[in-house]
Amino acid sequence: MVDKKKCISCGACVEICPVGAISFDSDGKASINPDKCIKCGSCEATCPVSAIKINY
């Protein structure tokens, strides 16, 4: 889950995602496709503002 209020649209999560599950939505904020996400936690660990929390 991405906290849209915290997301600064830096793209770190998009670059680190090994399966391409993250893209930018129409507001320019990160959005995770739950059908592609493998819950590896890379995006959560990479986000500089802790805007991503993976629900395991």
TIRO-2110 file (N, C-alpha, C; in Angstrom, 1 decimal):
// TIRO-2110
0.8, -1.2, 0.0, N, 1, A
0.0, 0.0, 0.0, CA, 1, A
0.9, 1.3, 0.0, C, 1, A
0.5, 2.2, -0.8, N, 2, A
1.3, 3.5, -0.9, CA, 2, A
0.5, 4.6, -0.2, C, 2, A
1.1, 5.3, 0.7, N, 3, A
0.5, 6.4, 1.3, CA, 3, A
0.8, 7.6, 0.4, C, 3, A
-0.3, 8.0, -0.3, N, 4, A
-0.2, 9.0, -1.4, CA, 4, A
0.2, 10.4, -0.8, C, 4, A
-0.1, 10.6, 0.5, N, 5, A
0.3, 11.9, 1.1, CA, 5, A
1.8, 12.0, 1.4, C, 5, A
2.4, 10.8, 1.6, N, 6, A
3.9, 10.8, 1.9, CA, 6, A
4.7, 10.7, 0.6, C, 6, A
4.2, 10.0, -0.4, N, 7, A
4.9, 9.8, -1.7, CA, 7, A
5.4, 11.1, -2.3, C, 7, A
6.7, 11.1, -2.6, N, 8, A
7.3, 12.3, -3.2, CA, 8, A
7.6, 12.1, -4.7, C, 8, A
7.1, 11.0, -5.3, N, 9, A
7.3, 10.7, -6.7, CA, 9, A
8.7, 10.6, -7.1, C, 9, A
9.6, 10.1, -6.3, N, 10, A
11.0, 10.0, -6.6, CA, 10, A
11.4, 8.9, -7.6, C, 10, A
10.5, 7.8, -7.6, N, 11, A
10.7, 6.7, -8.6, CA, 11, A
11.6, 5.6, -8.1, C, 11, A
12.1, 5.7, -6.9, N, 12, A
13.0, 4.7, -6.3, CA, 12, A
12.4, 3.3, -6.3, C, 12, A
11.1, 3.3, -5.9, N, 13, A
10.4, 2.0, -5.8, CA, 13, A
10.1, 1.4, -7.2, C, 13, A
9.9, 2.3, -8.2, N, 14, A
9.6, 1.8, -9.6, CA, 14, A
10.9, 1.2, -10.1, C, 14, A
12.0, 1.8, -9.8, N, 15, A
13.3, 1.2, -10.3, CA, 15, A
13.7, -0.1, -9.6, C, 15, A
13.4, -0.2, -8.3, N, 16, A
13.9, -1.4, -7.6, CA, 16, A
13.0, -2.6, -7.7, C, 16, A
11.7, -2.4, -8.1, N, 17, A
10.8, -3.5, -8.2, CA, 17, A
11.2, -4.5, -9.2, C, 17, A
11.5, -5.8, -8.8, N, 18, A
12.0, -6.8, -9.7, CA, 18, A
10.9, -7.3, -10.7, C, 18, A
9.7, -7.1, -10.5, N, 19, A
8.6, -7.6, -11.3, CA, 19, A
7.8, -6.5, -12.0, C, 19, A
8.2, -5.3, -11.9, N, 20, A
7.5, -4.2, -12.6, CA, 20, A
6.1, -4.0, -12.1, C, 20, A
5.9, -4.2, -10.8, N, 21, A
4.5, -4.0, -10.2, CA, 21, A
4.2, -2.6, -9.8, C, 21, A
5.1, -1.7, -9.9, N, 22, A
4.9, -0.3, -9.5, CA, 22, A
5.0, 0.6, -10.6, C, 22, A
4.0, 1.5, -10.7, N, 23, A
4.0, 2.6, -11.7, CA, 23, A
3.5, 3.9, -11.1, C, 23, A
3.5, 4.9, -11.9, N, 24, A
2.9, 6.2, -11.4, CA, 24, A
1.5, 6.3, -11.8, C, 24, A
0.6, 6.7, -10.9, N, 25, A
-0.8, 6.9, -11.3, CA, 25, A
-1.0, 8.3, -11.9, C, 25, A
-2.2, 8.7, -12.2, N, 26, A
-2.5, 9.9, -12.9, CA, 26, A
-2.1, 11.2, -12.1, C, 26, A
-2.0, 11.0, -10.7, N, 27, A
-1.5, 12.1, -9.9, CA, 27, A
0.0, 12.1, -9.7, C, 27, A
0.7, 11.2, -10.4, N, 28, A
2.1, 11.2, -10.3, CA, 28, A
2.7, 10.5, -9.1, C, 28, A
1.8, 9.8, -8.4, N, 29, A
2.2, 9.1, -7.2, CA, 29, A
2.4, 7.6, -7.5, C, 29, A
3.2, 6.9, -6.7, N, 30, A
3.4, 5.5, -6.9, CA, 30, A
2.2, 4.7, -6.7, C, 30, A
2.0, 3.7, -7.5, N, 31, A
0.8, 2.8, -7.3, CA, 31, A
1.3, 1.3, -7.6, C, 31, A
0.9, 0.4, -6.7, N, 32, A
1.3, -1.0, -6.8, CA, 32, A
0.2, -1.8, -7.3, C, 32, A
0.5, -2.6, -8.3, N, 33, A
-0.4, -3.5, -8.9, CA, 33, A
-0.4, -4.8, -8.1, C, 33, A
-1.4, -5.1, -7.3, N, 34, A
-1.4, -6.2, -6.4, CA, 34, A
-1.4, -7.6, -7.1, C, 34, A
-1.8, -7.6, -8.4, N, 35, A
-1.7, -8.9, -9.1, CA, 35, A
-0.3, -9.2, -9.6, C, 35, A
0.6, -8.2, -9.7, N, 36, A
2.0, -8.4, -10.0, CA, 36, A
2.9, -8.5, -8.8, C, 36, A
2.5, -7.8, -7.7, N, 37, A
3.4, -7.7, -6.6, CA, 37, A
3.7, -9.1, -5.9, C, 37, A
5.0, -9.4, -5.7, N, 38, A
5.4, -10.6, -5.1, CA, 38, A
5.7, -10.4, -3.6, C, 38, A
5.5, -9.2, -3.1, N, 39, A
5.7, -8.9, -1.7, CA, 39, A
7.1, -9.2, -1.2, C, 39, A
8.1, -8.8, -2.0, N, 40, A
9.5, -9.0, -1.6, CA, 40, A
10.0, -8.0, -0.7, C, 40, A
9.4, -6.8, -0.6, N, 41, A
9.7, -5.8, 0.3, CA, 41, A
10.8, -4.8, -0.1, C, 41, A
11.3, -5.0, -1.4, N, 42, A
12.3, -4.1, -1.9, CA, 42, A
11.8, -2.6, -1.9, C, 42, A
10.6, -2.4, -2.4, N, 43, A
10.1, -1.0, -2.5, CA, 43, A
10.0, -0.4, -1.1, C, 43, A
9.5, -1.2, -0.1, N, 44, A
9.3, -0.7, 1.2, CA, 44, A
10.7, -0.3, 1.8, C, 44, A
11.7, -1.1, 1.6, N, 45, A
13.0, -0.8, 2.1, CA, 45, A
13.7, 0.4, 1.4, C, 45, A
13.3, 0.6, 0.1, N, 46, A
14.0, 1.6, -0.7, CA, 46, A
13.3, 3.0, -0.5, C, 46, A
12.1, 3.1, -0.2, N, 47, A
11.4, 4.4, -0.1, CA, 47, A
12.0, 5.3, 0.9, C, 47, A
12.5, 6.5, 0.4, N, 48, A
13.2, 7.4, 1.4, CA, 48, A
12.2, 8.1, 2.4, C, 48, A
10.9, 8.0, 2.1, N, 49, A
10.0, 8.7, 3.0, CA, 49, A
9.0, 7.7, 3.7, C, 49, A
9.3, 6.4, 3.6, N, 50, A
8.5, 5.4, 4.2, CA, 50, A
7.0, 5.5, 3.8, C, 50, A
6.8, 5.7, 2.5, N, 51, A
5.4, 5.8, 2.0, CA, 51, A
4.8, 4.5, 1.7, C, 51, A
5.6, 3.4, 1.7, N, 52, A
5.1, 2.1, 1.2, CA, 52, A
5.2, 1.2, 2.4, C, 52, A
4.0, 0.5, 2.6, N, 53, A
3.9, -0.6, 3.6, CA, 53, A
3.4, -1.8, 2.9, C, 53, A
4.1, -2.9, 2.9, N, 54, A
3.6, -4.2, 2.3, CA, 54, A
2.8, -4.9, 3.4, C, 54, A
1.6, -5.4, 3.0, N, 55, A
0.8, -6.2, 3.8, CA, 55, A
1.1, -7.6, 3.6, C, 55, A
1.8, -8.2, 4.5, N, 56, A
2.2, -9.6, 4.3, CA, 56, A
1.2, -10.6, 4.8, C, 56, A
END
